[in-house]
Amino acid sequence: MIVRQAVFRQGRRAASRSPRLVHRPFASAINTDIEGIEASLDSSLKETHSIESLLQNESTDNVPKIDDETHATPSTSNSEVAESYRSLQRQRALTSNLGTSLTPHYQPHTLLTNPPSPSEISLPLLLASQSHLGHSTSLWNPMNSRYIFGIRSGIHIISLDITAAHLRRACRVVSGVAERGGLILFVGTRKGQGRAVVTAAKMSGGCHLFERWTPGSITNGHQILGRCKMQVVDEFDRPIPGYEDQLLDRPSIKPDLVVCLNPLENWVMLHECGLHGIPTIGIIDTDANPTWVTYPIPANDDSLRCVQLIAGTLGRAGEEGQRKRKEKARRGEVTYRPEVFEVKRMEEGIKTGGDGEAIHHAGGSQ
């Protein structure tokens, strides 16, 4: 009974207390925040006024007056122009420390405009490009088990260490083929891969294909690509005239290396390359078959950033190979033998009965 009366008295006292007293802590907190905001505004306003006054004191009236009728300005002398330039430099020196500065950050568009070189490949760069994301575990190909790091949320995670190692190996292959004057074909037929394919082909001095692959372009190239024009070039890739008539009966040119960015849609092309012994490089996701290509690169083929990174890196490797080839050509070293020269030597070998010395003399007389 005593406890019940005490609770009743305390409740009547709390009910009779004014609302202002109840909400006094909240009101004081709001007043404190308002005072802080007003103080910061006053300080920023004072700083702005000081900068304006400093600029007004430093700047001079160098803007020429414009005539209201003719809208022309009076001619200025060289001394006035020089003084205006010095005033501009002073203003830049005063205002150069104002504002904010951006710290170095990841810029995805540089994968197209300035792709990294093979030596710049790192695990953080591959991770930022989403190269580690595979497909669902229900869609995986068991032959990719050696490339898989683990499973997270029902999705296979590709090991980036293996991706970096296979990418560097593919870069060495591309650089070697380009250094020996080989023809490299970059293929990417998915939506959004066109720019990456064209950029990589330009850097490596090869060809590109970003539309549908025509079946039989390799196995039946004489019928499909028979009307394509060919030209003879020297060791510096300069065209040599006078061989147009001799190129009419020659078969179509086949690539020495094919880089495929989406093997699932271009399995017909990969099959034709395998029939003719053409080495291939491809991006192999967890749902693809790694035996379709000669040099697989385990990565995410659905990410445009990943595709642009791999294509740009391979293009840089091809560019390095082309640079080495041209440097050797300037020193008088040719890293490849023309195909016509080899055919003539084979014909001379047949005529002489396979005598090695006779073949050597016949090849030197050509």
ZIZI-V77864 format. One line per field, one symbol per residue. ss: DSSP state (~ for helix, > for strand, _ for the rest). psi: psi as a letter, one per 40 degrees, with the letter a starting at -180 (. if undefined). burial: 1 if it has 24 or more other C-alpha atoms within 12 Angstrom, else 0. A space follows every 50 residues. Layout:
BEGIN
ss: ???
psi: ???
burial: ???
END
This chain:
BEGIN
ss: _~~~~~~~~~~~~~~~__~~~~_~~~~~~~~~~~~~~~~~~~~~~~~~~~ ~~~~~~~~_______>______>____~~~~~~~~~~~~~~~~~~_____ _________~~~~____~~~__~~~~~~____>>>>~~~__~~~~~~>>> >>__>>>>_~~~~~~~~~~~~~~~~~~~~____>>>>______~~~~~~~ ~~~~__>>>___________~~~~_______>>_____>>____~~~___ ______>>>>______~~~~~~~~~___>>>>>>_____~~~__>>>>__ ___~~~~~~~~~~~~~~~~~~~~~~~~~~~________~~~~~~~~~~~~ ~____~~~~~~~~~__
psi: dddddddddddddddeiiddddeddddddddddddddddddddddddddd ddddddddiigehiihhddefiiihiidddddddddddddddddedeiai ihihihhdeedddgiiideehiddddddefeehaaideeiheeedeehda hhfehhhhhddddddddddddddddddddefihhhhhheiheeddddddd dddefaiiheahhhhedddfddddfdehiiihiaeefhihieeddeedei iihiiehhhhegddefdddddddddefhiihihhieeiheedidgihhih eehdddddddddddddddddddddddddddeehheihidddddddddddd deeehddddddddde.
burial: 00000000000000000000000000000000000000000000000000 00000000000000000000000000000000000000000000000000 00000000001100111100110011111111111010010001101100 00000111111111111111111111111111111111110011111111 11111111110010001110000000000000001100000000000000 00111111111111111111111000011111111111111111111111 11111111111111111111111111000000001000000000100100 0000000010000000
END
